[in-house]
């Protein structure tokens, strides 16, 4: 099964009065409750979205629940990297 690397930028809290850091459990809780509008952009090697499809958002949320991601945080922006497996049907299309 192929995996595709996604790079996601999200904003935590207020865009203009954002925090520089949070504890790991606070970030994880925020990610579990993240809304689609919290995501500023999602990129792969060949694709870019500012308004991501709901199916992709659900895949991202499932990966977060499973703990399959890495992140860095600066000035209220959270940069998330994750690999999402592609289904065989999607690969054949």
ROSE-4610 file (N, C-alpha, C; in Angstrom, 1 decimal, always signed):
// ROSE-4610
residu = [X/X/X/X/X/X/X/X/X/X/X/X/X/X/X/X/X/X/X/X/X/X/X/X/X/X/X/X/X/X/X/X/X/X/X/X/X/X/X/X/X/X/X/X/X/X/X/X/X/X/X/X/X/X/X/X/X/X/X/X/X/X/X/X/X/X/X/X/X/X/X/X/X/X/X/X/X/X/X/X/X/X/X/X/X/X/X/X/X/X/X/X/X/X/X/X/X/X/X/X/X/X/X/X/X/X/X/X/X/X/X/X/X/X/X/X/X/X/X/X/X/X/X/X/X/X/X/X/X/X/X/X/X/X/X/X/X/X/X/X/X/X/X/X/X/X/X/X/X/X/X/X/X/X/X/X/X/X/X/X/X/X/X/X/X/X/X/X/X/X/X/X/X/X/X/X/X/X/X/X/X/X/X/X/X/X/X/X/X/X/X/X/X/X/X/X/X/X/X/X/X/X/X/X/X/X/X/X/X/X/X/X/X/X/X/X/X/X/X/X/X/X/X/X/X/X/X/X/X/X/X/X/X/X/X/X/X/X/X/X/X/X/X/X/X/X/X/X/X/X/X/X/X/X/X/X/X/X/X/X/X/X/X/X/X/X/X/X/X/X/X/X/X/X/X/X/X/X/X]
num = [1/1/1/2/2/2/3/3/3/4/4/4/5/5/5/6/6/6/7/7/7/8/8/8/9/9/9/10/10/10/11/11/11/12/12/12/13/13/13/14/14/14/15/15/15/16/16/16/17/17/17/18/18/18/19/19/19/20/20/20/21/21/21/22/22/22/23/23/23/24/24/24/25/25/25/26/26/26/27/27/27/28/28/28/29/29/29/30/30/30/31/31/31/32/32/32/33/33/33/34/34/34/35/35/35/36/36/36/37/37/37/38/38/38/39/39/39/40/40/40/41/41/41/42/42/42/43/43/43/44/44/44/45/45/45/46/46/46/47/47/47/48/48/48/49/49/49/50/50/50/51/51/51/52/52/52/53/53/53/54/54/54/55/55/55/56/56/56/57/57/57/58/58/58/59/59/59/60/60/60/61/61/61/62/62/62/63/63/63/64/64/64/65/65/65/66/66/66/67/67/67/68/68/68/69/69/69/70/70/70/71/71/71/72/72/72/73/73/73/74/74/74/75/75/75/76/76/76/77/77/77/78/78/78/79/79/79/80/80/80/81/81/81/82/82/82/83/83/83/84/84/84/85/85/85/86/86/86/87/87/87/88/88/88/89/89/89/90/90/90/91/91/91/92/92/92/93/93/93]
x = [+0.9/+0.0/+0.9/+0.6/+1.3/+0.9/+1.8/+1.5/+1.9/+1.1/+1.3/+1.6/+2.7/+3.1/+2.3/+1.7/+0.9/+1.6/+1.7/+2.1/+1.0/+0.6/-0.6/-0.2/-0.7/-0.5/-1.9/-1.9/-3.1/-2.8/-3.8/-3.6/-4.3/-3.6/-4.2/-4.6/-5.8/-6.3/-6.5/-6.4/-6.6/-5.4/-5.7/-4.6/-3.7/-4.2/-3.3/-2.7/-3.3/-2.8/-2.5/-1.6/-1.4/-0.3/-0.3/+0.7/+1.9/+3.0/+4.3/+4.5/+3.9/+4.0/+2.9/+2.7/+1.7/+2.3/+1.8/+2.3/+1.8/+2.5/+2.2/+0.8/+0.3/-1.1/-2.1/-1.8/-2.7/-2.8/-1.7/-1.6/-2.5/-2.2/-2.9/-4.5/-4.9/-6.3/-6.9/-6.1/-6.6/-6.7/-5.8/-5.8/-7.1/-7.3/-8.5/-9.8/-9.8/-11.0/-10.9/-9.9/-9.7/-10.9/-11.2/-12.3/-11.6/-12.4/-11.9/-11.4/-12.0/-11.6/-10.3/-9.9/-8.6/-7.4/-7.6/-6.5/-6.4/-5.2/-4.9/-4.5/-3.8/-3.4/-2.9/-3.1/-2.6/-1.8/-0.6/+0.2/+0.7/+0.8/+1.6/+2.7/+3.4/+4.4/+3.8/+2.5/+1.9/+0.6/+0.0/-1.3/-1.2/-2.2/-2.2/-3.7/-4.1/-5.5/-5.5/-6.4/-6.7/-8.0/-8.9/-10.2/-10.2/-9.9/-9.7/-11.0/-11.1/-12.3/-12.6/-13.9/-14.2/-13.6/-13.5/-12.9/-11.5/-10.7/-9.3/-9.3/-10.2/-10.2/-10.5/-11.4/-11.6/-10.4/-9.7/-8.5/-7.4/-7.3/-6.3/-6.7/-8.0/-8.5/-8.2/-8.5/-8.2/-6.7/-5.9/-4.4/-4.0/-4.6/-4.4/-4.8/-6.0/-6.5/-5.6/-5.0/-4.1/-2.7/-2.4/-1.1/-0.1/-0.5/+0.4/+0.8/+1.5/+1.9/+3.1/+3.7/+4.8/+4.4/+4.8/+4.4/+5.5/+5.5/+6.3/+5.3/+5.6/+4.7/+5.6/+5.1/+5.7/+4.7/+4.6/+3.7/+2.3/+1.8/+0.4/+0.1/+1.1/+1.0/+1.5/+0.8/+1.1/+1.4/+2.6/+2.9/+3.0/+2.1/+1.9/+2.4/+3.1/+3.5/+2.9/+2.3/+1.8/+1.7/+1.9/+1.7/+0.3/-0.4/-1.7/-1.7/-2.1/-2.1/-3.2/-2.8/-3.8/-4.5/-5.8/-6.5/-6.1/-6.2/-5.9/-6.8/-8.1/-9.0/-8.6/-8.1/-7.7/-6.5/-5.6/-4.4/-4.6/-5.7/-6.0/-6.6/-7.2/-7.9/-7.0]
y = [-1.2/+0.0/+1.2/+2.1/+3.4/+4.3/+5.2/+6.2/+7.6/+8.6/+9.9/+10.9/+11.7/+12.6/+13.9/+14.3/+15.5/+16.5/+17.8/+18.8/+19.8/+20.0/+20.8/+21.9/+23.1/+24.3/+24.6/+24.7/+25.1/+26.2/+26.9/+28.0/+27.7/+27.9/+27.6/+28.9/+29.0/+30.2/+31.4/+32.6/+33.8/+34.1/+34.5/+34.7/+35.8/+36.8/+38.0/+38.0/+37.1/+37.0/+35.5/+35.0/+33.5/+33.2/+32.1/+31.6/+31.1/+31.1/+30.6/+29.1/+28.6/+27.2/+26.7/+25.4/+24.7/+23.4/+22.8/+21.5/+20.5/+19.4/+18.4/+17.9/+17.7/+17.2/+18.2/+19.5/+20.6/+20.6/+20.4/+20.4/+19.2/+18.0/+16.8/+17.0/+17.6/+17.8/+18.8/+19.8/+20.8/+20.1/+19.3/+18.5/+17.6/+17.0/+16.1/+16.8/+18.1/+19.0/+19.9/+19.8/+20.7/+20.7/+21.9/+22.1/+22.3/+22.0/+22.2/+23.6/+24.6/+26.0/+26.4/+25.5/+25.8/+25.5/+24.7/+24.4/+25.5/+26.0/+27.1/+26.5/+25.4/+24.8/+23.4/+22.6/+21.2/+21.1/+20.5/+20.2/+18.8/+18.3/+17.1/+17.5/+16.6/+16.9/+17.6/+17.2/+17.7/+18.4/+18.5/+19.1/+20.1/+21.1/+22.1/+22.5/+22.6/+23.0/+24.0/+25.0/+25.9/+25.6/+25.1/+24.6/+23.1/+22.3/+20.9/+20.2/+19.1/+18.3/+17.6/+17.4/+16.8/+15.4/+14.6/+13.3/+13.4/+14.3/+14.5/+14.9/+15.8/+16.3/+15.1/+14.2/+13.0/+12.1/+11.9/+11.1/+11.7/+13.1/+13.8/+13.5/+13.7/+13.5/+12.1/+11.1/+9.7/+9.5/+10.1/+9.9/+10.6/+11.7/+12.4/+11.5/+10.9/+10.0/+8.8/+8.3/+7.2/+7.6/+8.9/+9.4/+9.3/+9.2/+9.1/+10.4/+11.2/+12.6/+13.1/+14.1/+14.8/+16.3/+17.1/+18.5/+19.4/+20.7/+21.8/+22.9/+23.8/+24.9/+26.2/+27.3/+28.6/+29.7/+30.6/+31.7/+31.4/+30.3/+29.9/+29.1/+28.9/+28.1/+26.7/+25.7/+24.3/+23.7/+23.2/+22.5/+21.0/+20.3/+18.9/+18.1/+17.1/+16.2/+14.8/+14.2/+12.8/+12.1/+10.8/+9.9/+9.3/+9.3/+8.7/+7.6/+6.4/+5.3/+5.6/+5.2/+5.3/+4.0/+4.0/+2.8/+2.3/+1.0/+0.4/+0.9/+1.1/+1.6/+2.9/+3.8/+5.2/+5.1/+4.1/+4.0/+3.6/+2.8/+2.3/+3.3/+4.4/+5.4/+6.3]
z = [+0.0/+0.0/+0.0/-0.9/-1.0/+0.1/+0.5/+1.5/+0.8/+1.2/+0.6/+1.8/+1.7/+2.8/+2.6/+3.7/+3.8/+4.7/+4.3/+5.2/+5.4/+6.7/+7.1/+7.9/+7.6/+8.5/+9.1/+10.4/+11.1/+12.1/+12.5/+13.4/+14.7/+15.9/+17.2/+17.8/+18.2/+18.9/+17.9/+18.5/+17.7/+16.8/+15.6/+14.6/+15.0/+15.7/+16.0/+17.4/+18.3/+19.7/+20.0/+19.2/+19.3/+20.3/+20.8/+21.8/+21.0/+21.7/+21.1/+21.3/+22.4/+22.7/+23.6/+23.5/+24.4/+24.8/+25.9/+26.3/+25.3/+25.2/+24.2/+24.4/+25.6/+25.8/+25.3/+25.5/+25.1/+23.6/+22.9/+21.4/+20.9/+21.6/+21.2/+21.4/+22.5/+22.7/+21.7/+21.4/+20.4/+19.0/+18.7/+17.4/+17.3/+18.4/+18.5/+18.3/+18.7/+18.5/+17.4/+16.6/+15.4/+14.5/+14.0/+13.0/+11.6/+10.6/+9.2/+9.0/+9.5/+9.3/+10.0/+10.9/+11.6/+10.7/+9.6/+8.7/+7.7/+7.6/+6.6/+5.3/+5.3/+4.0/+4.2/+3.1/+3.1/+1.8/+1.9/+0.7/+0.6/-0.6/-0.9/-1.9/-2.4/-3.4/-4.7/-5.0/-6.2/-6.1/-4.9/-4.6/-3.5/-3.6/-2.6/-2.4/-1.1/-0.8/+0.3/+0.1/+1.2/+1.8/+1.0/+1.5/+1.2/+2.2/+1.9/+1.8/+1.0/+0.9/+2.3/+2.6/+3.8/+4.0/+2.9/+3.0/+3.5/+3.0/+3.4/+4.9/+5.3/+6.7/+7.6/+7.2/+8.0/+8.1/+7.0/+7.0/+7.9/+7.9/+8.8/+10.2/+10.5/+11.9/+12.4/+11.5/+11.9/+12.2/+11.4/+11.6/+13.0/+13.3/+14.5/+15.7/+15.6/+16.7/+16.9/+15.8/+15.8/+16.2/+16.3/+16.7/+15.6/+14.4/+13.2/+12.6/+13.3/+12.8/+13.6/+13.0/+13.7/+13.6/+14.5/+14.4/+15.0/+14.6/+15.2/+15.4/+16.3/+16.6/+16.7/+16.1/+16.2/+16.1/+17.0/+17.0/+16.6/+17.3/+17.1/+15.8/+15.0/+13.8/+14.1/+13.7/+13.9/+12.6/+12.4/+11.1/+11.4/+10.7/+10.9/+9.7/+9.9/+8.8/+9.1/+8.1/+8.3/+7.0/+7.1/+5.9/+6.0/+4.9/+4.9/+3.8/+4.2/+3.2/+2.2/+0.9/-0.2/-0.4/-0.6/-0.8/-2.2/-2.3/-3.6/-4.7/-4.5/-5.5/-6.0/-5.1/-5.4/-6.3/-6.0/-6.8/-8.2/-8.5/-9.8/-10.7/-10.1/-10.9/-11.6]
